[in-house]
Structure formats: structure tokens, C-alpha cells
Amino acid sequence: MVPPLVLAFVTALVGGWFYLRWAPRRALDVPNQRSSHTRPTPRGGGLVIVGGFFVGLLGWLATGGSLSPRVIGWLIGALLVASVSFVDDLRPLPAAPRLVTHVLGAAILTFAGVQNPELFPLAFVYITLLTNVYNFMDGIDGLATVQAIIAGAALFIVGHLAANPLITTAGGLLAAGSAGFLVYNWSPARLFMGDVSSTFLGFSFAGLTLLGNIGVGGGRLPAELGLVILAPFLFDSVLTLARRILRGERWYAAHRSHYYQRLVRCGLSHVQVTSLYAGLALVAAAAGVVGVNADQITRLSLDILAYAPMLLVVALVWRLEASTHVKQPNEPSTVVRTELT
């Protein structure tokens, strides 16, 4: 297992160095009113995570690993989603080609990752949810990258416990590639992940948990594992979406209303917020790992434990916003933004 992980890490690390020298002329993210950064920064750097993953996967195959047709279906879908997202990172695309490609990728993964046709609609929604949630949560330095490291490491451990080499390898590769990229994405970030990697990671976590649930690659994983190890991201995104809908806002429009964004607007640094969410991710990952071989009641209790600490984030946001006047999304632009990056 070690050589493929090293390959993934080194590929992302070296690839980031080259991308950093290529991107400023082609994929520069200039700050706007919705940004959480204050200086132009190259985007799309998460391409090196995708590259690191596939280089490491080739290394695993060269040492005796194998891929079933269902796994190849997941990889094809992941490449489709990553490819259209990288083009969009370089030059924004209309919504139609992105939507069509994402739907096609999710459909391929649905057929590859589900055995019971009655579950196709639910699986399609699950894939779409995780792909978009991960994209939504990539908004400050290091946040989505650290979550990928922790969730990937959780899958690495879970795969070992379930005797599933595919899950062990793929989870480890996602974590290793993300660790190599974190060198450039930690605050103050020199590279932004971009949609190429945020969508790839969300799609891949959905794919691996679906495949693992039906026993592809080895032992079976609990059905809800993906919802547990990504609990901080899902809680923040779903609660934010519900809040925007209840307030009559255009929930589909770009915004800065996520709880992690509100913490930054309240004056916390990117490092502080990312570290907070990393701690929450560790709790969720631990709940997922411990629950793999637990009975149903214990696993349900652990599932709740994965989400419960996020209530502390909600309370912290309310307290900070109550004590400091912070500009809200629909408030006139009369308040100067707090420090960012």
C-alpha cells in the first residue's frame, strides 16, 4: 500500500509546483464581493489531486490491484465531472454543458454503484448531493482539502476493517493526493482547489461509499457511511440551504451564507475556521470508523454523534453575530468586510 500513496502525494506536491508557475496567466481567481480572499490567486490547482489519485491508482494496479467494471464506471463518471469542471475553472462555461456532464456522470455511477433498480433515484440524489455540497464548501483556504484528507483516511481505515482493498486504496489515495496539495492550499493559499477537484472529491466519496455498500472490492460498508464521514460539510450546506429557502432568498444563487463563511465575516481567520472544521471532521470520521462493525443501535448513536458537535458552530455564529455587527447577505453595502485570508 505504501508506494501508491507515496506516488499520489509526490505527484500532487510536484504537480502543484508546476501548476503554480503555469496558472497565473490562465486561471487567476480575482476577488469579488462574494469572495473570501483579498488577492488574485490561481484556481484549478486541485487538478493535481486528481492527477495524484490516478498516478497512485496506476501504481496500485501495477503491483497486483484490479478494477471491476463497476469501479471503472465510477472512474469514468469522476473523470467526466472533473474534466468539465476544469474547463470551467479555466474559462467559465454556460450552465447547460456542465449540467449535462454532471447528470451523465451521476447516471453512470448510479448504474455502477447500485444493484437494486428501486434505489436508483435515491442513489442519484445522493451522488448529486455530495458532489455539490463539496463544491459549495470549498470557499476558504484549506477547508475542503483538510476534509478530504480526513475523510479519505477514514475510508482507508474502514476499508482495512472491512477487508476491502479497493476502499482502502482509493480512500488512501484521495487523502495522500490532498495532503500533497495542502502545501499550496493552506492559508494564505497560493493555489485554490477549483471545481475540478471539489466536484471530483464529492463525486468520489459518493462513489466509494456506494460501491463499498454493495461489497465491490471486498467487504461491505454501512449504507450511511458517506453521510457520516462528511457530516460537517453536509450539516453546514443543508442547514444553510434550508435557511435561505425559509427566508425567501434565491437559494440557487451564489452567496456567502454558509456557517464557515459567516465565521470568517465575524473576524475568525481561515486557519481558525479550517482548524475548527477539521476537529469536527475528526469526530465524524471516528464515528464512521467505530460504527463499521457496531450493532445497529450503536451505529445510529454514533451517526448522531457525528452531527451533534455542529450545533456548537451554529451557537458560535449566533453569539459572534450578536456581539458584532456583521453585514448579512441582503444588507446594503455600508459595512466594511472583516479581515480575510
Buried (B, 14 or more C-beta within 10 A) or exposed (E): BEEBBBBBBBBBBBBBEEBBEEBEEEBEBEBEEEBBBEEEBBBBBBBBBBBBBBBBBEBBEEEEBEBEEBBEBBBBBBBBBBBBBBBBBBEEBEEEEBEEBBEBBBBBBBBBBBEEEEBBEEBBEBBBBBBBBBBBBBBBBBBBBBBBBBBBBBBBBBBBBBEBBBBBBBBBBBBBBBBBBBBBBBBBBBBBBBBBBBBBBBBBBBBBBBBBBBEBBBBBBBBBBBBBBBBBBBBBBEBBBEBBEEEEBEBEEEBBBBBBBBBBBBEBBBBEBBBBBBEBBBBBBBBBBBBBEBEEEEBEEBBEBBBBBBEEBBEBBEEBBEEEEBBBBEEEEEEEBBEBB
